[in-house]
Amino acid sequence: MAKAANQFAVVTGAPAGIGFDLARECAEHGYDLLIAADEPEINEAAARLQQYGKEVDAVQTDLTAKASVEKLYAAAAGRPINALLANAGRGLGRGFLDQDPDEWIRV
């Protein structure tokens, strides 16, 4: 990933694991960040990511609800998004055809 000057990335599912690592990579490469998750730990992740000297905003929101998606969009404050790393969601742990459509629509 090349260094980014005044670039802006949105990373969902970022409080831990792969999502946090994606956000950290962006921060290390000069991106300002908007990170989101439905867990309160998203605020702790934002604090840890600020060590890279970039702007980091966090939104605790459940992206399965339309109003929550709009909340995330509003938090971007009209900034052009240079990178979207959509890492939110959870697997259901069984074959897709064995899943109830109401369950996978939520995921």
N, CA, C and O atoms as CSV, one atom per row, in Angstrom:
chain,resi,resn,atom,element,x,y,z
A,1,MET,N,N,0.862,-1.177,0.000
A,1,MET,CA,C,0.000,0.000,0.000
A,1,MET,C,C,0.905,1.236,0.000
A,1,MET,O,O,1.787,1.355,0.851
A,2,ALA,N,N,0.700,2.129,-0.918
A,2,ALA,CA,C,1.499,3.343,-1.017
A,2,ALA,C,C,1.083,4.359,0.037
A,2,ALA,O,O,-0.048,4.334,0.524
A,3,LYS,N,N,2.000,5.251,0.385
A,3,LYS,CA,C,1.673,6.329,1.328
A,3,LYS,C,C,0.593,7.214,0.730
A,3,LYS,O,O,0.624,7.512,-0.464
A,4,ALA,N,N,-0.359,7.636,1.549
A,4,ALA,CA,C,-1.484,8.443,1.086
A,4,ALA,C,C,-1.467,9.791,1.779
A,4,ALA,O,O,-1.447,9.861,3.008
A,5,ALA,N,N,-1.475,10.855,1.002
A,5,ALA,CA,C,-1.536,12.204,1.571
A,5,ALA,C,C,-2.977,12.674,1.547
A,5,ALA,O,O,-3.605,12.731,0.490
A,6,ASN,N,N,-3.500,13.014,2.723
A,6,ASN,CA,C,-4.868,13.509,2.838
A,6,ASN,C,C,-5.897,12.545,2.246
A,6,ASN,O,O,-6.908,12.971,1.687
A,7,GLN,N,N,-5.636,11.269,2.372
A,7,GLN,CA,C,-6.581,10.258,1.909
A,7,GLN,C,C,-7.484,9.872,3.084
A,7,GLN,O,O,-7.116,10.040,4.247
A,8,PHE,N,N,-8.664,9.355,2.760
A,8,PHE,CA,C,-9.659,9.041,3.774
A,8,PHE,C,C,-10.189,7.633,3.535
A,8,PHE,O,O,-10.643,7.311,2.437
A,9,ALA,N,N,-10.130,6.798,4.565
A,9,ALA,CA,C,-10.601,5.428,4.476
A,9,ALA,C,C,-11.702,5.184,5.506
A,9,ALA,O,O,-11.653,5.697,6.623
A,10,VAL,N,N,-12.688,4.396,5.108
A,10,VAL,CA,C,-13.744,3.941,6.003
A,10,VAL,C,C,-13.561,2.439,6.168
A,10,VAL,O,O,-13.505,1.696,5.188
A,11,VAL,N,N,-13.467,1.999,7.433
A,11,VAL,CA,C,-13.264,0.584,7.728
A,11,VAL,C,C,-14.368,0.138,8.675
A,11,VAL,O,O,-14.511,0.681,9.770
A,12,THR,N,N,-15.146,-0.852,8.253
A,12,THR,CA,C,-16.188,-1.393,9.127
A,12,THR,C,C,-15.669,-2.678,9.774
A,12,THR,O,O,-14.781,-3.346,9.245
A,13,GLY,N,N,-16.241,-3.003,10.922
A,13,GLY,CA,C,-15.811,-4.184,11.658
A,13,GLY,C,C,-14.400,-4.036,12.192
A,13,GLY,O,O,-13.617,-4.985,12.164
A,14,ALA,N,N,-14.071,-2.833,12.684
A,14,ALA,CA,C,-12.684,-2.505,12.993
A,14,ALA,C,C,-12.258,-2.570,14.457
A,14,ALA,O,O,-11.144,-2.129,14.742
A,15,PRO,N,N,-13.035,-3.077,15.408
A,15,PRO,CA,C,-12.530,-3.026,16.780
A,15,PRO,C,C,-11.444,-4.047,17.082
A,15,PRO,O,O,-10.686,-3.870,18.036
A,16,ALA,N,N,-11.351,-5.118,16.288
A,16,ALA,CA,C,-10.375,-6.174,16.568
A,16,ALA,C,C,-10.160,-7.016,15.313
A,16,ALA,O,O,-10.837,-6.829,14.302
A,17,GLY,N,N,-9.231,-7.923,15.390
A,17,GLY,CA,C,-9.019,-8.901,14.338
A,17,GLY,C,C,-8.653,-8.285,12.997
A,17,GLY,O,O,-7.927,-7.293,12.936
A,18,ILE,N,N,-9.159,-8.879,11.929
A,18,ILE,CA,C,-8.855,-8.436,10.573
A,18,ILE,C,C,-9.251,-6.980,10.367
A,18,ILE,O,O,-8.495,-6.218,9.765
A,19,GLY,N,N,-10.414,-6.583,10.851
A,19,GLY,CA,C,-10.863,-5.203,10.682
A,19,GLY,C,C,-9.914,-4.206,11.310
A,19,GLY,O,O,-9.617,-3.173,10.710
A,20,PHE,N,N,-9.431,-4.499,12.517
A,20,PHE,CA,C,-8.471,-3.605,13.162
A,20,PHE,C,C,-7.173,-3.570,12.372
A,20,PHE,O,O,-6.584,-2.504,12.189
A,21,ASP,N,N,-6.726,-4.725,11.905
A,21,ASP,CA,C,-5.479,-4.764,11.131
A,21,ASP,C,C,-5.610,-3.977,9.827
A,21,ASP,O,O,-4.660,-3.314,9.411
A,22,LEU,N,N,-6.763,-4.041,9.184
A,22,LEU,CA,C,-6.983,-3.252,7.969
A,22,LEU,C,C,-6.912,-1.758,8.286
A,22,LEU,O,O,-6.280,-0.990,7.559
A,23,ALA,N,N,-7.558,-1.358,9.367
A,23,ALA,CA,C,-7.540,0.047,9.769
A,23,ALA,C,C,-6.120,0.487,10.130
A,23,ALA,O,O,-5.707,1.591,9.776
A,24,ARG,N,N,-5.378,-0.361,10.825
A,24,ARG,CA,C,-3.995,-0.043,11.192
A,24,ARG,C,C,-3.134,0.138,9.942
A,24,ARG,O,O,-2.322,1.061,9.877
A,25,GLU,N,N,-3.304,-0.731,8.958
A,25,GLU,CA,C,-2.555,-0.593,7.704
A,25,GLU,C,C,-2.852,0.748,7.043
A,25,GLU,O,O,-1.943,1.427,6.565
A,26,CYS,N,N,-4.118,1.123,7.020
A,26,CYS,CA,C,-4.486,2.415,6.429
A,26,CYS,C,C,-3.836,3.558,7.191
A,26,CYS,O,O,-3.269,4.468,6.587
A,27,ALA,N,N,-3.918,3.514,8.518
A,27,ALA,CA,C,-3.329,4.582,9.340
A,27,ALA,C,C,-1.824,4.652,9.144
A,27,ALA,O,O,-1.263,5.742,9.028
A,28,GLU,N,N,-1.168,3.503,9.106
A,28,GLU,CA,C,0.285,3.473,8.916
A,28,GLU,C,C,0.692,4.060,7.565
A,28,GLU,O,O,1.812,4.545,7.400
A,29,HIS,N,N,-0.223,4.011,6.610
A,29,HIS,CA,C,0.073,4.507,5.268
A,29,HIS,C,C,-0.544,5.875,5.002
A,29,HIS,O,O,-0.703,6.278,3.849
A,30,GLY,N,N,-0.889,6.583,6.066
A,30,GLY,CA,C,-1.254,7.980,5.938
A,30,GLY,C,C,-2.721,8.308,5.750
A,30,GLY,O,O,-3.058,9.463,5.492
A,31,TYR,N,N,-3.590,7.345,5.870
A,31,TYR,CA,C,-5.021,7.612,5.702
A,31,TYR,C,C,-5.632,8.144,6.994
A,31,TYR,O,O,-5.341,7.633,8.075
A,32,ASP,N,N,-6.473,9.165,6.887
A,32,ASP,CA,C,-7.384,9.494,7.971
A,32,ASP,C,C,-8.438,8.401,7.968
A,32,ASP,O,O,-8.721,7.807,6.927
A,33,LEU,N,N,-9.025,8.132,9.140
A,33,LEU,CA,C,-9.939,6.992,9.248
A,33,LEU,C,C,-11.291,7.355,9.837
A,33,LEU,O,O,-11.413,8.228,10.697
A,34,LEU,N,N,-12.292,6.658,9.346
A,34,LEU,CA,C,-13.590,6.553,9.990
A,34,LEU,C,C,-13.792,5.069,10.178
A,34,LEU,O,O,-13.898,4.321,9.206
A,35,ILE,N,N,-13.847,4.637,11.435
A,35,ILE,CA,C,-14.015,3.215,11.718
A,35,ILE,C,C,-15.375,2.995,12.372
A,35,ILE,O,O,-15.892,3.864,13.074
A,36,ALA,N,N,-15.940,1.822,12.129
A,36,ALA,CA,C,-17.284,1.540,12.633
A,36,ALA,C,C,-17.409,0.086,13.066
A,36,ALA,O,O,-16.765,-0.809,12.520
A,37,ALA,N,N,-18.257,-0.115,14.061
A,37,ALA,CA,C,-18.631,-1.451,14.525
A,37,ALA,C,C,-19.830,-1.302,15.436
A,37,ALA,O,O,-20.145,-0.202,15.889
A,38,ASP,N,N,-20.498,-2.410,15.701
A,38,ASP,CA,C,-21.656,-2.359,16.585
A,38,ASP,C,C,-21.271,-2.638,18.032
A,38,ASP,O,O,-22.134,-2.920,18.863
A,39,GLU,N,N,-19.986,-2.562,18.334
A,39,GLU,CA,C,-19.478,-2.852,19.668
A,39,GLU,C,C,-18.825,-1.611,20.278
A,39,GLU,O,O,-18.205,-0.833,19.553
A,40,PRO,N,N,-18.949,-1.410,21.586
A,40,PRO,CA,C,-18.340,-0.237,22.219
A,40,PRO,C,C,-16.817,-0.228,22.117
A,40,PRO,O,O,-16.200,0.825,22.275
A,41,GLU,N,N,-16.200,-1.381,21.854
A,41,GLU,CA,C,-14.743,-1.451,21.730
A,41,GLU,C,C,-14.222,-0.642,20.541
A,41,GLU,O,O,-13.014,-0.443,20.412
A,42,ILE,N,N,-15.118,-0.178,19.677
A,42,ILE,CA,C,-14.687,0.625,18.531
A,42,ILE,C,C,-14.002,1.905,18.999
A,42,ILE,O,O,-13.095,2.406,18.335
A,43,ASN,N,N,-14.436,2.433,20.143
A,43,ASN,CA,C,-13.819,3.651,20.674
A,43,ASN,C,C,-12.401,3.385,21.176
A,43,ASN,O,O,-11.517,4.225,21.011
A,44,GLU,N,N,-12.183,2.224,21.787
A,44,GLU,CA,C,-10.837,1.840,22.219
A,44,GLU,C,C,-9.930,1.645,21.002
A,44,GLU,O,O,-8.762,2.033,21.022
A,45,ALA,N,N,-10.469,1.047,19.956
A,45,ALA,CA,C,-9.687,0.857,18.730
A,45,ALA,C,C,-9.270,2.200,18.149
A,45,ALA,O,O,-8.136,2.357,17.698
A,46,ALA,N,N,-10.175,3.161,18.158
A,46,ALA,CA,C,-9.852,4.504,17.639
A,46,ALA,C,C,-8.707,5.117,18.437
A,46,ALA,O,O,-7.796,5.711,17.860
A,47,ALA,N,N,-8.749,4.979,19.741
A,47,ALA,CA,C,-7.683,5.529,20.580
A,47,ALA,C,C,-6.345,4.877,20.255
A,47,ALA,O,O,-5.320,5.558,20.206
A,48,ARG,N,N,-6.345,3.559,20.029
A,48,ARG,CA,C,-5.104,2.857,19.688
A,48,ARG,C,C,-4.588,3.272,18.312
A,48,ARG,O,O,-3.377,3.343,18.103
A,49,LEU,N,N,-5.481,3.544,17.384
A,49,LEU,CA,C,-5.067,3.914,16.030
A,49,LEU,C,C,-4.541,5.339,15.938
A,49,LEU,O,O,-3.821,5.674,14.997
A,50,GLN,N,N,-4.892,6.176,16.900
A,50,GLN,CA,C,-4.437,7.567,16.859
A,50,GLN,C,C,-2.931,7.699,17.071
A,50,GLN,O,O,-2.364,8.761,16.815
A,51,GLN,N,N,-2.287,6.649,17.529
A,51,GLN,CA,C,-0.834,6.693,17.708
A,51,GLN,C,C,-0.103,6.897,16.384
A,51,GLN,O,O,1.072,7.267,16.378
A,52,TYR,N,N,-0.781,6.660,15.269
A,52,TYR,CA,C,-0.154,6.822,13.960
A,52,TYR,C,C,-0.227,8.261,13.459
A,52,TYR,O,O,0.237,8.560,12.359
A,53,GLY,N,N,-0.809,9.151,14.262
A,53,GLY,CA,C,-0.802,10.571,13.954
A,53,GLY,C,C,-1.820,11.023,12.938
A,53,GLY,O,O,-1.738,12.151,12.452
A,54,LYS,N,N,-2.762,10.197,12.605
A,54,LYS,CA,C,-3.796,10.563,11.648
A,54,LYS,C,C,-5.116,10.792,12.393
A,54,LYS,O,O,-5.285,10.385,13.542
A,55,GLU,N,N,-6.035,11.453,11.704
A,55,GLU,CA,C,-7.367,11.675,12.267
A,55,GLU,C,C,-8.114,10.346,12.262
A,55,GLU,O,O,-8.180,9.664,11.239
A,56,VAL,N,N,-8.676,9.984,13.416
A,56,VAL,CA,C,-9.437,8.737,13.533
A,56,VAL,C,C,-10.748,9.050,14.233
A,56,VAL,O,O,-10.760,9.487,15.384
A,57,ASP,N,N,-11.851,8.824,13.531
A,57,ASP,CA,C,-13.181,8.972,14.112
A,57,ASP,C,C,-13.822,7.590,14.199
A,57,ASP,O,O,-13.609,6.743,13.332
A,58,ALA,N,N,-14.604,7.371,15.248
A,58,ALA,CA,C,-15.262,6.086,15.459
A,58,ALA,C,C,-16.765,6.283,15.550
A,58,ALA,O,O,-17.249,7.269,16.105
A,59,VAL,N,N,-17.491,5.324,14.995
A,59,VAL,CA,C,-18.951,5.323,15.078
A,59,VAL,C,C,-19.387,3.940,15.547
A,59,VAL,O,O,-19.083,2.929,14.913
A,60,GLN,N,N,-20.101,3.914,16.662
A,60,GLN,CA,C,-20.687,2.652,17.113
A,60,GLN,C,C,-22.074,2.564,16.511
A,60,GLN,O,O,-22.964,3.334,16.870
A,61,THR,N,N,-22.258,1.626,15.595
A,61,THR,CA,C,-23.529,1.527,14.890
A,61,THR,C,C,-23.698,0.122,14.323
A,61,THR,O,O,-22.716,-0.527,13.961
A,62,ASP,N,N,-24.920,-0.341,14.248
A,62,ASP,CA,C,-25.260,-1.659,13.712
A,62,ASP,C,C,-25.651,-1.479,12.253
A,62,ASP,O,O,-26.736,-0.977,11.960
A,63,LEU,N,N,-24.788,-1.877,11.349
A,63,LEU,CA,C,-24.997,-1.611,9.932
A,63,LEU,C,C,-26.082,-2.468,9.282
A,63,LEU,O,O,-26.286,-2.389,8.070
A,64,THR,N,N,-26.774,-3.282,10.068
A,64,THR,CA,C,-27.897,-4.029,9.501
A,64,THR,C,C,-29.156,-3.170,9.424
A,64,THR,O,O,-30.144,-3.571,8.809
A,65,ALA,N,N,-29.126,-2.001,10.040
A,65,ALA,CA,C,-30.277,-1.094,10.036
A,65,ALA,C,C,-29.989,0.090,9.121
A,65,ALA,O,O,-28.904,0.669,9.176
A,66,LYS,N,N,-30.950,0.450,8.287
A,66,LYS,CA,C,-30.764,1.547,7.340
A,66,LYS,C,C,-30.381,2.851,8.041
A,66,LYS,O,O,-29.512,3.576,7.558
A,67,ALA,N,N,-31.009,3.153,9.156
A,67,ALA,CA,C,-30.694,4.387,9.881
A,67,ALA,C,C,-29.237,4.388,10.343
A,67,ALA,O,O,-28.600,5.440,10.391
A,68,SER,N,N,-28.717,3.221,10.679
A,68,SER,CA,C,-27.323,3.123,11.116
A,68,SER,C,C,-26.356,3.343,9.962
A,68,SER,O,O,-25.299,3.948,10.138
A,69,VAL,N,N,-26.718,2.854,8.784
A,69,VAL,CA,C,-25.894,3.096,7.598
A,69,VAL,C,C,-25.867,4.591,7.312
A,69,VAL,O,O,-24.821,5.147,6.976
A,70,GLU,N,N,-27.018,5.239,7.446
A,70,GLU,CA,C,-27.086,6.686,7.241
A,70,GLU,C,C,-26.248,7.426,8.286
A,70,GLU,O,O,-25.654,8.462,7.984
A,71,LYS,N,N,-26.198,6.898,9.514
A,71,LYS,CA,C,-25.368,7.492,10.572
A,71,LYS,C,C,-23.886,7.420,10.179
A,71,LYS,O,O,-23.142,8.382,10.367
A,72,LEU,N,N,-23.468,6.278,9.635
A,72,LEU,CA,C,-22.085,6.135,9.191
A,72,LEU,C,C,-21.791,7.090,8.045
A,72,LEU,O,O,-20.746,7.740,8.028
A,73,TYR,N,N,-22.701,7.175,7.094
A,73,TYR,CA,C,-22.530,8.077,5.955
A,73,TYR,C,C,-22.418,9.529,6.429
A,73,TYR,O,O,-21.578,10.283,5.938
A,74,ALA,N,N,-23.260,9.911,7.375
A,74,ALA,CA,C,-23.220,11.278,7.915
A,74,ALA,C,C,-21.891,11.542,8.627
A,74,ALA,O,O,-21.366,12.654,8.570
A,75,ALA,N,N,-21.353,10.531,9.290
A,75,ALA,CA,C,-20.087,10.701,9.996
A,75,ALA,C,C,-18.927,10.958,9.034
A,75,ALA,O,O,-17.912,11.536,9.423
A,76,ALA,N,N,-19.076,10.535,7.799
A,76,ALA,CA,C,-18.046,10.814,6.793
A,76,ALA,C,C,-18.024,12.293,6.433
A,76,ALA,O,O,-17.064,12.767,5.826
A,77,ALA,N,N,-19.066,13.023,6.797
A,77,ALA,CA,C,-19.138,14.478,6.667
A,77,ALA,C,C,-18.857,14.973,5.249
A,77,ALA,O,O,-18.250,16.028,5.065
A,78,GLY,N,N,-19.293,14.223,4.267
A,78,GLY,CA,C,-19.140,14.663,2.886
A,78,GLY,C,C,-17.746,14.512,2.309
A,78,GLY,O,O,-17.504,14.896,1.165
A,79,ARG,N,N,-16.824,13.956,3.085
A,79,ARG,CA,C,-15.459,13.768,2.577
A,79,ARG,C,C,-15.443,12.709,1.483
A,79,ARG,O,O,-16.147,11.705,1.593
A,80,PRO,N,N,-14.668,12.906,0.449
A,80,PRO,CA,C,-14.503,11.839,-0.552
A,80,PRO,C,C,-13.848,10.629,0.114
A,80,PRO,O,O,-12.862,10.777,0.837
A,81,ILE,N,N,-14.377,9.465,-0.121
A,81,ILE,CA,C,-13.849,8.234,0.471
A,81,ILE,C,C,-12.923,7.595,-0.557
A,81,ILE,O,O,-13.356,7.184,-1.634
A,82,ASN,N,N,-11.644,7.519,-0.207
A,82,ASN,CA,C,-10.649,6.958,-1.112
A,82,ASN,C,C,-10.538,5.446,-0.997
A,82,ASN,O,O,-10.132,4.771,-1.944
A,83,ALA,N,N,-10.901,4.916,0.169
A,83,ALA,CA,C,-10.844,3.470,0.374
A,83,ALA,C,C,-11.971,3.064,1.311
A,83,ALA,O,O,-12.160,3.657,2.373
A,84,LEU,N,N,-12.719,2.039,0.900
A,84,LEU,CA,C,-13.775,1.468,1.733
A,84,LEU,C,C,-13.420,0.013,1.969
A,84,LEU,O,O,-13.361,-0.788,1.037
A,85,LEU,N,N,-13.184,-0.317,3.234
A,85,LEU,CA,C,-12.850,-1.678,3.607
A,85,LEU,C,C,-14.017,-2.217,4.418
A,85,LEU,O,O,-14.089,-2.025,5.632
A,86,ALA,N,N,-14.927,-2.892,3.733
A,86,ALA,CA,C,-16.173,-3.374,4.328
A,86,ALA,C,C,-15.928,-4.745,4.953
A,86,ALA,O,O,-15.976,-5.770,4.274
A,87,ASN,N,N,-15.668,-4.744,6.248
A,87,ASN,CA,C,-15.316,-5.958,6.964
A,87,ASN,C,C,-16.367,-6.328,8.009
A,87,ASN,O,O,-16.145,-7.242,8.803
A,88,ALA,N,N,-17.501,-5.637,8.024
A,88,ALA,CA,C,-18.538,-5.908,9.024
A,88,ALA,C,C,-19.273,-7.195,8.668
A,88,ALA,O,O,-19.323,-7.601,7.507
A,89,GLY,N,N,-19.831,-7.813,9.672
A,89,GLY,CA,C,-20.645,-9.009,9.458
A,89,GLY,C,C,-20.049,-10.207,10.161
A,89,GLY,O,O,-18.900,-10.193,10.602
A,90,ARG,N,N,-20.855,-11.235,10.251
A,90,ARG,CA,C,-20.434,-12.471,10.899
A,90,ARG,C,C,-20.959,-13.643,10.091
A,90,ARG,O,O,-22.077,-13.608,9.578
A,91,GLY,N,N,-20.153,-14.665,9.984
A,91,GLY,CA,C,-20.595,-15.876,9.302
A,91,GLY,C,C,-21.551,-16.659,10.180
A,91,GLY,O,O,-21.513,-16.564,11.407
A,92,LEU,N,N,-22.406,-17.430,9.537
A,92,LEU,CA,C,-23.378,-18.231,10.280
A,92,LEU,C,C,-22.874,-19.640,10.578
A,92,LEU,O,O,-23.497,-20.378,11.341
A,93,GLY,N,N,-21.750,-20.010,9.978
A,93,GLY,CA,C,-21.113,-21.267,10.339
A,93,GLY,C,C,-21.690,-22.514,9.710
A,93,GLY,O,O,-21.455,-23.611,10.217
A,94,ARG,N,N,-22.427,-22.392,8.640
A,94,ARG,CA,C,-22.911,-23.570,7.924
A,94,ARG,C,C,-23.076,-23.210,6.455
A,94,ARG,O,O,-22.985,-22.040,6.084
A,95,GLY,N,N,-23.315,-24.204,5.629
A,95,GLY,CA,C,-23.436,-23.991,4.197
A,95,GLY,C,C,-24.508,-22.957,3.857
A,95,GLY,O,O,-25.567,-22.916,4.483
A,96,PHE,N,N,-24.221,-22.129,2.862
A,96,PHE,CA,C,-25.144,-21.054,2.480
A,96,PHE,C,C,-26.553,-21.581,2.203
A,96,PHE,O,O,-27.534,-20.985,2.650
A,97,LEU,N,N,-26.662,-22.680,1.477
A,97,LEU,CA,C,-27.988,-23.208,1.127
A,97,LEU,C,C,-28.710,-23.817,2.325
A,97,LEU,O,O,-29.912,-24.075,2.261
A,98,ASP,N,N,-27.983,-24.044,3.414
A,98,ASP,CA,C,-28.587,-24.577,4.638
A,98,ASP,C,C,-29.039,-23.475,5.585
A,98,ASP,O,O,-29.563,-23.764,6.661
A,99,GLN,N,N,-28.846,-22.226,5.205
A,99,GLN,CA,C,-29.168,-21.099,6.068
A,99,GLN,C,C,-30.562,-20.554,5.767
A,99,GLN,O,O,-31.048,-20.623,4.638
A,100,ASP,N,N,-31.176,-20.022,6.792
A,100,ASP,CA,C,-32.459,-19.339,6.657
A,100,ASP,C,C,-32.206,-17.967,6.024
A,100,ASP,O,O,-31.384,-17.204,6.531
A,101,PRO,N,N,-32.901,-17.638,4.917
A,101,PRO,CA,C,-32.687,-16.336,4.269
A,101,PRO,C,C,-32.848,-15.143,5.215
A,101,PRO,O,O,-32.164,-14.133,5.044
A,102,ASP,N,N,-33.726,-15.236,6.196
A,102,ASP,CA,C,-33.871,-14.123,7.139
A,102,ASP,C,C,-32.581,-13.913,7.936
A,102,ASP,O,O,-32.253,-12.784,8.303
A,103,GLU,N,N,-31.849,-15.001,8.204
A,103,GLU,CA,C,-30.584,-14.892,8.929
A,103,GLU,C,C,-29.508,-14.266,8.055
A,103,GLU,O,O,-28.802,-13.367,8.511
A,104,TRP,N,N,-29.362,-14.720,6.797
A,104,TRP,CA,C,-28.270,-14.181,5.992
A,104,TRP,C,C,-28.552,-12.774,5.476
A,104,TRP,O,O,-27.614,-12.040,5.163
A,105,ILE,N,N,-29.788,-12.391,5.383
A,105,ILE,CA,C,-30.086,-10.995,5.028
A,105,ILE,C,C,-29.579,-10.073,6.136
A,105,ILE,O,O,-29.032,-9.006,5.856
A,106,ARG,N,N,-29.758,-10.478,7.377
A,106,ARG,CA,C,-29.263,-9.671,8.497
A,106,ARG,C,C,-27.743,-9.593,8.495
A,106,ARG,O,O,-27.178,-8.533,8.765
A,107,VAL,N,N,-27.075,-10.702,8.194
A,107,VAL,CA,C,-25.618,-10.711,8.172
A,107,VAL,C,C,-25.136,-9.831,7.036
A,107,VAL,O,O,-23.930,-9.692,6.832
